Amino acid sequence: MEVYLLSTLLTAFVFAELEVIKDACTICNCSMPTVVNCSYRGLKHIPKHISKETTVLNLSSNSIKSIDNGKIKKLNNLIILDLYNNSLRLQNISDYTFNGLSKLKVLNISLNEQFPLTNETTPLMLFDNLQSLEVLKMYGTTGTYKDKEGYPDEQLGKLGSLKELWIDGRPNLKFGPGFRNISTLKVLRLAGDYIEPPWRSPEYCMTNINSGMFDNLISLTHLYVRKCNVEKVEEDAFKELQNLQYLDISVNRQLTLAGVSIALSSLQNKIDTLVLNEIEIAKPQKNIVILTTRMAQSLSHVPLRELHLDNNRIELIELNVFQTLPKTLQVVSLKENKFYQGYYIFMSRYMENLTHLDLSYQFFTKEWTILHRADKTDTIEANRCSLKNEEMEFTNMQHISEINVPRNGSNCSSKNAPSTQRLENNVDINRFEIIEEESYNVDILQHKIKNVARSNLNLDEILDYAVSFTCPYIGKDNYIPPGTIISYLPPKLEDLDLSVSNLASPIFEMVLNKNNSLKKLNVSQSLLYCWQGPVAGLEKLQILDLSENYCYNVSRNFFKFAVNLVELYLNDNMLGSSFAYNDSCEILKPLTSLTLINIAYNRIHQIPKNFLLYQRHLVKLFAYGNVIEEFEIKLGHMTKLRYLDMHLNYISSLSETTRCELESIAASIENPSKNNSLKVNLNRNRIHCYCYNIDFLNWILEHSDKNNGLDIEISECIHQKNLSRVYIESLYHLENIVNELKKECQSYVGVMVGLAIALVLIINVILGIIVHKHRWKIQYWYYVVFCNYNFRINFRRTNYEEIGDTYKYDVFVASAPEDDADRMRRNHNDKDFVMDKLRPVLKASNLVAFVQVYHIQGNGNLIQIIGRAIHSSRVVLFVFSKDWCNDVGMRTAVHMWQCDVLNRHCKTSILGIELDEMTGKDAEMIQDLHCSKIMDYPNKPENRDEEIFWKECTSQIRRLCNKSNGAV
């Protein structure tokens, strides 16, 4: 039996295995007809039965040790074979490994570290049959320890169609003569930046660029030597690369700009793009990095179009660099450097053909000295006479580099002074100080940039000038004075990126030379937290990005310069308050050509109706991520509007006016379709699925068809049943919600009337309970406080504090009237305790007393009289006798004291005298009063006992009176 079970299991296992390998698609992903993706499957062998029609076979990231030619030789349609990151071993590879793959164009055998491909280890005929191969990636295979074995140039030289080669950088090796046979090879990448994990790149790419290294790569147009630990580039390294157009030797952190500039002079005149990113970062403690004229001279002979110098810690640029660089430069990227503000920014105008300049991710110093304003007359006169050429056109300001401040002791003659009425963009430029060119000294600036003179600008002048501006002036170090000439932009510059930089300043008045071509300006994430303006000289600007600047204020005149602006990005600021008080639509009034505006995430709670009154050409409006509850903006005039994004707000409904305007825009769309309609995004709003909002919900249903010209999207709504959030899965789901809502709302009129009546009754009952519960407090406040308002001329309270000697009585005595039975029980004979004993003692002790049984006569308002008396007494003395809690006067006094004590600082100014032994309710009510002391009057008093009692009684009263005075 056991043998039978074992054989059955083995048979099942074999058939299961056969079933698995019957078709490779049972293991791999074959979702596309001719693509087999077997990556990350943990395979140790190439699967069998791969379709002959397969054109792409991805076997990357497995554990395959060998390539079985029997499994792949029949794939004669295969174009791409990816064996990246496997365990291929050299001993398992033969001359015939790739036989049959005559159509293969892309082969990736990278990151197979046990598969070294050198001139000694590579099978001689390994690539003989790959005559169609165009791209070969074989990096991460040959470690740098194979430094004595050359590149397999003889084997690779047989790849007659090879266009692109990714290979390891071997120490100081040359590409042998076999590479001359590959006349089609255009791209060579020493791919140290693709080694995984990155810290292993020195194991596979470590080399210097020596003379003659690339001499046999005569057809090469693109050369990448990235992250190959290059420390030296010899002078003639690129001399033989006659066709080289693109050179990238980035991420070689030991190289330095000075080191590479030695070899740049060997570049030939076909070079188009030079990328030198991150080659200065390895020595952060060294002297600051300066882009020198010598470096620029090494490139002056080539027709360079693009130059990338990102992340090189460059802090300064010598003055003549811009004049020396190739005039053909169109794109310059200087991202992630550390530029100081220097006079060199004025010299960028010499880059006559520059169209794109990227200065993002900078951390500028806060030294703006070179941009300060001159208000003093003598300084202005000195600047006027600094012109070297009398015929220079000062109005156009095209030769600012030739303007110099006179030396000390020199005088200016009147005949050399230019006209005093020169204007630039309607701004009097004679107000502005001209910077002394010769004062720019790299050696001084690199160490003492913050010590540049501010002789004509002091804090008092700044504060005087700042009176009429809304943006704050936070001190000299961070001050960009109004009326500043910022820079002369290169004349053809169209795209300037200053994003993610530490500008950290308001935008005050700025003047730029109007002879510029700037169309796109990005200053996002630069901490420009207040926009005052005006700005002159950017009239050609079409795209402006001011997003993520934490700006809280924008003046009404700020955008006057941007008359041709097409796209404006103001998202992720704090402009909600500025927009809310702009009902006159002055902020955006000049932007009549605007087609896109983004005001998302600005803490906007209300957009004025006329905010976009002049934006007739608007196509897209983004206002998501705010706190807008009512969207009442005028839209009818925006006949070109196609996208309105209001998601992630607090909108519950749209008014009938807004709906009509949206319908009017949709009706004006010719041939509406899915791609030509007005889309309104109201997702993630608090749309109310309430009875009152049924009309709006029906309107959404009617306009959820893109073919009708208006497409409204909502993703959720708040249901009126339990105020729960209902997620709307489809249009059908929304329709069901609306139908259910209609049924519920039909009987709501009677229900609502009944609920209203019930609510009134409930409120009356609750009010009755509250009034009954707090009746004593209500009566106390009415009779004692409100009715006594005009009476208390000499009595004032502030924050429940008594001020001055405001009490009329020292003590209020509350007691129940005594009858003959009470006096006989206490052996008081015919004397009344309060009138015949207590009152005389108080009078003899010079204590002014209000005695309840004496001063209250007749049928007066007991609450008013007792409340006022307690309110005007320092101490309250209760005389407790048997059944005292049944006396109306005593109960009134208790309640009035409990109300008055809440407003006293001295909460313990109450005493008690017990004439009888207290039990039951009498004792419970005494405990509720929290008397500071309760004294027992002796039942059979002798002269000595009574004398002691009265002495203690008056002493306690005086003590509490003094305590009340202290609280006052």
HULIN-V379928 format. One record per backbone hydrogen bond with DSSP energy under -1.0 kcal/mol. CO is the residue of the C=O (numbers start at 0). NH is the residue of the N-H. If there is no record, write none. Layout:
co=[CO	CO]
nh=[NH	NH]
This chain:
co=[0	1	2	3	4	5	6	7	8	9	10	11	12	13	14	15	16	22	23	23	28	31	33	33	35	36	42	43	48	50	54	54	55	56	57	59	63	64	67	68	71	73	74	78	78	79	80	81	83	88	89	93	95	97	99	100	104	104	105	106	107	109	111	113	117	122	124	126	129	133	133	134	135	136	138	142	145	149	150	151	152	154	155	157	158	162	162	163	164	165	166	168	169	175	176	177	178	180	181	185	185	186	187	188	188	189	189	190	196	197	199	200	200	202	203	208	209	212	213	216	220	220	221	222	223	225	227	231	233	235	237	239	240	244	244	245	246	247	249	251	255	256	259	262	263	267	271	271	272	273	274	276	278	282	288	288	290	291	292	293	295	298	301	304	304	305	306	307	309	313	314	315	317	319	320	325	329	329	330	331	332	334	341	342	343	346	347	349	350	354	354	355	356	357	359	361	367	368	375	376	377	378	379	380	382	385	388	391	398	399	406	412	426	427	428	436	440	441	443	447	453	457	458	459	460	461	465	475	483	489	493	493	494	495	496	498	500	506	506	508	509	513	518	518	519	520	521	523	525	526	528	529	530	533	535	537	541	541	542	543	544	546	550	552	554	556	558	560	561	565	565	566	567	568	570	574	575	576	578	581	587	589	594	594	595	596	597	599	601	603	607	608	609	611	613	618	618	619	620	621	623	627	634	636	637	641	642	643	644	646	651	654	655	656	657	658	659	660	661	662	665	675	677	678	679	680	682	684	686	687	688	690	692	693	694	695	696	697	698	702	704	705	708	710	712	714	716	717	718	723	725	729	730	731	732	733	734	735	736	737	738	739	740	741	744	746	747	748	749	750	751	752	753	754	755	756	757	758	759	760	761	762	763	764	765	766	767	768	769	773	774	775	776	777	778	779	780	781	785	787	790	795	800	803	808	809	810	811	812	813	818	819	820	821	822	823	827	831	832	832	833	836	837	838	839	840	841	842	847	847	849	850	850	851	859	860	861	862	863	864	865	866	867	869	871	871	874	875	876	877	879	880	882	883	886	887	888	889	890	891	892	893	894	895	896	899	904	907	908	909	910	911	912	913	918	919	920	921	922	923	932	934	941	942	943	944	945	946	947	948	949	950	951	952	953	954	955	956	957	958	959	960	961	962	963]
nh=[4	5	6	7	8	9	10	11	12	13	14	15	16	17	18	19	20	25	26	27	36	34	54	55	57	28	62	64	23	53	78	79	35	81	37	39	86	88	70	72	74	75	77	104	105	56	107	58	60	91	92	96	98	100	101	103	133	134	80	136	82	84	114	89	121	125	127	129	132	162	163	106	165	108	110	145	148	118	152	155	156	157	158	159	161	185	186	135	188	137	190	205	172	178	179	180	181	182	184	220	221	164	223	166	190	191	225	193	199	200	202	203	204	143	168	233	212	174	216	219	244	245	187	247	189	191	206	208	236	238	240	241	243	271	272	222	274	224	226	254	259	260	262	265	266	270	304	305	246	307	248	250	255	285	314	315	317	295	296	297	298	301	303	329	330	273	332	275	277	337	339	290	320	323	324	328	354	355	306	357	308	310	344	345	346	349	350	351	353	493	494	331	496	333	335	501	370	371	379	380	381	382	383	384	385	403	391	393	401	402	409	415	423	430	431	439	444	445	447	450	456	461	462	463	464	465	468	478	510	492	518	519	356	521	358	360	502	531	532	483	535	515	541	542	495	544	497	499	503	528	551	506	554	509	511	540	565	566	520	568	522	524	573	530	557	559	561	562	564	594	595	543	597	545	547	578	579	580	581	584	590	591	618	619	567	621	569	571	575	626	610	633	612	614	615	641	642	596	644	598	600	649	637	638	640	678	620	680	622	624	687	658	659	660	661	662	663	664	665	666	668	672	710	643	712	645	647	686	717	689	719	693	696	697	698	699	700	701	702	711	707	708	677	679	681	727	725	688	722	718	716	733	734	735	736	737	738	739	740	741	742	743	744	745	747	750	751	752	753	754	755	756	757	758	759	760	761	762	763	764	765	766	767	768	769	770	771	772	773	777	778	779	780	781	782	783	785	786	788	791	792	802	797	805	873	874	849	876	851	878	822	823	824	825	827	826	830	835	836	837	838	840	841	842	843	844	846	845	809	810	812	853	854	855	861	864	865	866	867	868	869	870	871	872	807	808	811	910	813	912	914	883	885	886	890	891	892	893	894	895	896	897	898	899	900	902	906	909	875	931	877	934	879	936	921	923	924	925	926	927	911	913	945	946	947	948	949	950	951	952	953	954	955	956	957	958	959	960	961	962	963	964	965	966	967]
